[in-house]
Amino acid sequence: MYNLARQLLFKLSPETSHDLSLDLIGAGGRLGLNGLLTKAPARSPVTVMGLQFPNPVGLAAGLDKNGAAIDGFAQLGFGFVEIGTVTPRPQPGNPKPRIFRLPEAEAIINRMGFNNLGVDNLINRVRASSYKGVLGINIGKNFDTPVERAVDDYLICLDKVYTHASYITVNVSSPNTPGLRSLQFGDSLKQLLDALAVRREELALAHNKRVPLAIKIAPDMTDEETALVAAALLESGMDAVIATNTTLSREGVEGLAHADEAGGLSGAPVREKSTNTVKVLAGEMAGRMPIIAAGGITEGRHAAEKIAAGASLVQIYSGFIYKGPALIRESVDAIAAMPGR
């Protein structure tokens, strides 16, 4: 059924297809119909960041930037749903076209640029949702906020989403907002993490609720740079790291149509880079911080590979677009079948 739907959707432009799919998933969620479209994955509970997940396979941020289809995605069997990236103020993102399919490589290139309706709109969508499971909210900075003032934008979003999120992801790794990735390094990273840690403690006291903070990083750092990030995250008291965002590399898609488009590459070609980042993080952190793995999961065995590399949870996005809801159950089953689980 999904293969037929995909054939029809892929006849449309990628962004039109994305918007239509989101509308349909959202409508199905409101009507309670999405659970009829696929067999639900078996319960495979796991506790990470102090949160109880019914299964370890989640929806990555970026697919539902505004929280328009939270209930719909949850009904498809995801163990958790992450929405965003959201910014303090609404912004249109980069000019269209800005999404490109590379189906021969099960890949996507996007340069969306944090297009979203703003944090206040997202909060209203969360309030309207009936979803009671684990909800991540991914926060970023507006494109016209100078990098040296980026902390202000993250704190605005943190303040606003704090009581509505199960955990909050800080996106410092999108390649489509100028200067953003510089926040992953050195003093810039330390200042951001310190500010987030202080504000989180203030919010925890005010609301009697400690919401975990995760940092989402890029796959394009050297192993040495990844190790430095790991040390900074541990020192600042963050609760998790998400590895990884999209890549600027074009390895694996050379010569394909749209391969030279600007933006972040996701899907199968980023799998090995992402998994290597997970392995480096796992070696540096030695179990002191959980890793959420994202990048290149297009089959269930790829999800199991991420867990074997050291991740506690996985997220899918491009694989979901190419394979549909069946990939959720396939990934849950593959992880559950791993020795010792």
C-alpha positions in Angstrom: 0.0 0.0 0.0 2.8 2.4 0.9 4.7 1.5 -2.3 1.7 2.6 -4.3 1.3 5.8 -2.4 5.0 6.6 -2.8 4.8 6.1 -6.5 2.0 8.7 -6.6 3.7 11.1 -4.2 7.1 10.9 -6.0 5.4 12.2 -9.2 5.0 15.5 -7.3 7.8 17.9 -6.4 9.6 16.8 -3.2 8.3 19.7 -1.1 4.7 19.4 -2.4 4.9 15.7 -1.7 6.2 16.4 1.8 3.5 18.9 2.6 0.7 16.7 1.3 2.0 13.7 3.2 2.1 15.7 6.4 -1.5 16.8 5.8 -2.6 13.2 5.2 -0.7 11.9 8.3 -2.1 14.7 10.4 -5.7 14.1 9.2 -5.3 10.4 9.8 -4.1 11.1 13.3 -7.1 13.3 14.1 -9.4 10.6 12.8 -7.6 7.8 14.6 -7.0 6.0 11.3 -3.3 5.7 11.0 -3.0 2.7 13.2 -5.0 0.8 10.6 -2.3 1.4 8.0 0.4 -0.7 9.5 0.9 -3.5 12.0 2.0 -1.9 15.3 5.5 -2.9 16.4 5.9 -5.1 19.4 6.4 -3.4 22.8 10.2 -3.2 23.4 10.5 -0.8 26.3 13.7 1.1 27.1 14.6 3.7 29.7 16.8 6.5 28.4 17.4 10.0 30.0 15.1 8.9 32.8 12.2 8.6 30.3 10.3 5.4 29.5 10.1 4.7 25.7 7.7 2.0 24.5 10.2 1.1 21.8 13.6 2.6 20.8 12.7 3.8 17.3 11.7 7.5 16.9 10.9 10.1 14.3 13.8 12.5 13.7 13.3 16.2 13.7 12.7 18.0 10.4 9.8 16.0 9.0 7.2 17.7 11.3 8.7 21.1 11.9 5.6 22.7 13.3 4.1 19.8 15.2 1.3 19.6 12.7 0.9 15.7 12.8 2.1 14.6 16.2 -0.8 12.3 16.8 -0.6 10.9 13.3 3.1 9.9 13.5 2.6 8.4 17.0 -0.2 6.2 15.6 2.2 4.7 13.1 4.2 3.0 15.8 7.1 5.4 16.7 8.4 5.0 20.2 8.9 8.7 20.4 8.4 11.8 18.2 10.7 14.7 17.8 9.3 17.9 16.2 11.0 21.1 15.0 13.5 22.6 14.4 11.6 25.6 15.7 12.9 29.2 16.1 11.8 32.1 18.2 10.2 33.9 15.3 8.5 32.5 12.2 10.7 32.4 9.1 10.2 31.2 5.5 13.5 29.4 5.1 15.5 29.3 1.9 14.1 29.9 -1.6 12.4 27.0 -3.4 13.3 24.5 -4.8 15.1 23.3 -1.6 14.5 19.6 -1.4 15.9 17.1 -3.9 15.4 13.3 -4.1 18.2 11.0 -5.2 16.2 7.7 -5.3 19.0 5.7 -6.8 20.9 6.2 -3.6 17.9 6.3 -1.2 19.0 9.9 -0.4 17.7 13.4 0.0 19.4 16.7 -0.2 17.7 19.6 1.6 18.5 23.3 2.2 15.2 24.2 3.9 16.8 26.6 6.3 14.7 26.2 9.5 11.4 27.2 7.7 8.8 27.2 10.5 5.9 29.1 11.9 7.7 30.0 15.2 7.8 28.6 18.7 4.4 30.0 19.8 2.6 28.3 16.9 4.4 25.0 17.7 3.3 25.2 21.4 -0.3 25.7 20.3 0.0 22.6 18.2 1.4 20.6 21.1 -1.4 21.7 23.3 -3.9 20.6 20.7 -2.4 17.2 20.4 -3.7 14.2 22.4 -0.3 12.4 22.3 0.9 11.4 25.8 4.1 9.6 24.8 7.7 10.9 24.7 7.9 14.2 22.7 11.1 15.8 21.8 11.2 19.5 20.7 14.1 20.6 18.6 15.2 24.2 18.9 17.4 26.5 16.8 18.2 30.1 16.0 16.6 32.5 13.5 18.7 32.9 10.3 19.1 36.7 10.9 20.3 36.4 14.5 24.1 36.9 14.6 26.0 33.8 15.6 27.5 35.7 18.5 23.9 36.2 19.9 22.7 32.7 19.1 22.5 31.8 22.8 19.7 34.3 23.2 17.5 32.5 20.6 18.2 29.1 22.2 17.2 30.4 25.6 14.0 32.0 24.3 13.0 28.7 22.8 14.1 26.7 25.9 12.0 28.9 28.1 8.9 28.6 25.9 9.0 24.8 25.2 10.2 23.7 28.6 6.9 22.6 30.1 5.7 21.0 26.8 8.6 18.7 26.0 9.7 15.3 27.3 13.2 16.3 26.2 14.6 19.2 24.3 17.1 19.0 21.4 19.5 21.8 20.7 20.3 21.9 17.0 23.8 23.2 16.4 24.5 21.1 13.3 22.2 22.1 10.4 24.3 23.1 7.4 21.6 25.4 6.1 21.7 28.2 8.6 24.9 30.3 8.1 27.4 30.0 10.9 25.3 27.6 12.9 27.8 24.7 12.8 30.5 27.0 14.4 28.6 26.6 17.6 29.8 23.0 17.8 33.4 24.1 18.6 35.6 25.6 21.3 34.4 28.6 23.3 31.2 29.0 21.3 30.1 25.5 22.3 31.1 26.0 25.9 29.3 29.3 26.2 26.1 27.8 24.7 26.2 24.7 26.9 26.9 26.7 30.1 24.1 29.1 29.4 21.7 26.2 28.6 22.7 24.3 31.8 22.2 27.3 34.0 18.8 28.2 32.5 17.7 24.6 32.7 18.4 24.4 36.4 16.4 27.7 36.9 13.5 26.2 34.9 13.7 22.9 36.8 13.3 24.7 40.1 10.5 26.9 38.8 8.5 24.1 37.4 9.6 21.2 39.6 10.5 19.3 36.5 13.9 18.5 35.1 13.6 18.2 31.3 16.6 16.4 29.6 18.7 18.3 27.1 20.2 16.7 24.0 22.7 18.2 21.6 22.5 17.3 17.9 25.8 17.2 16.1 27.1 16.9 12.5 28.7 13.9 11.0 31.4 15.9 9.3 33.8 16.4 12.2 37.1 14.6 12.6 37.3 11.9 15.3 39.4 14.3 17.3 36.8 17.1 17.0 34.0 14.6 17.9 36.0 13.6 21.0 36.3 17.3 22.1 32.5 17.7 21.7 32.0 14.6 23.8 34.2 16.0 26.6 32.3 19.4 26.5 28.9 17.7 26.7 30.0 15.6 29.6 31.5 18.6 31.4 28.4 20.7 31.0 25.9 18.1 32.2 23.9 17.5 29.1 21.7 14.5 29.1 22.2 13.0 25.6 23.8 13.5 22.2 22.1 13.0 18.8 24.4 11.7 16.1 23.9 12.9 13.5 22.5 15.6 11.3 22.9 15.7 7.5 26.3 15.8 5.8 27.9 18.2 3.4 29.8 15.4 1.8 28.6 14.0 -1.5 30.4 10.7 -1.2 28.1 8.0 -2.5 26.0 10.2 -4.8 28.7 11.4 -7.2 27.3 11.8 -10.7 23.6 11.4 -9.7 21.0 14.0 -10.7 20.9 16.8 -8.1 24.0 15.6 -6.4 25.6 19.0 -6.8 22.7 20.9 -5.1 23.7 22.8 -2.0 22.4 21.5 1.3 22.6 18.6 3.7 22.6 15.1 2.4 20.6 12.5 4.3 19.6 8.9 3.7 21.7 5.8 2.9 24.9 7.7 2.0 25.3 9.2 5.4 25.0 5.8 7.2 28.7 5.0 7.7 29.7 8.5 8.7 26.9 8.6 11.2 27.7 5.2 12.6 31.4 6.1 12.9 30.4 9.2 14.9 28.3 7.0 17.2 31.3 4.7 17.8 33.6 7.6 18.6 31.2 9.1 21.0 30.6 5.8 22.7 34.3 5.3 23.1 34.8 8.7 24.6 31.7 8.7 26.9 32.0 5.1 28.1 28.4 4.9 29.1 28.2 8.2 30.9 25.8 9.7 28.4 23.2 8.1 26.1 23.5 8.4 22.3 20.6 8.8 20.0 21.6 7.6 16.5 20.2 9.1 13.3 21.4 8.9 9.7 21.0 6.3 7.0 18.6 3.8 8.5 16.8 2.4 5.5 16.5 -1.2 6.8 15.9 -2.7 10.2 19.4 -4.1 10.3 20.8 -0.6 10.1 19.0 0.3 13.3 20.5 -2.7 15.0 24.0 -1.6 13.7 23.5 1.8 15.4 22.6 0.1 18.7 25.6 -2.2 18.3 27.8 0.9 17.8 26.8 2.3 21.1 23.4 4.0 20.7 20.5 3.7 23.1 17.8 4.9 20.7 17.5 5.5 16.9 15.6 8.0 14.8 14.5 7.7 11.2 13.6 10.3 8.6 14.7 9.7 5.0 14.3 6.0 5.4 10.7 6.6 6.4 10.1 8.5 3.2 11.5 5.8 1.1 10.2 2.7 3.0 7.2 3.9 4.9 5.8 2.8 8.3 6.9 -0.8 7.8 10.5 0.4 8.5 9.5 1.3 12.1 8.4 -2.2 12.9 11.3 -3.7 11.0 13.7 -1.6 13.0 12.1 -2.4 16.4 12.2 -6.1 15.6 15.8 -6.0 14.5 16.9 -4.3 17.7 14.8 -6.7 19.8 16.5 -9.6 18.1 20.0 -8.5 19.0 21.9 -10.8 21.4 21.4 -9.9 25.0 18.2 -7.9 24.5 
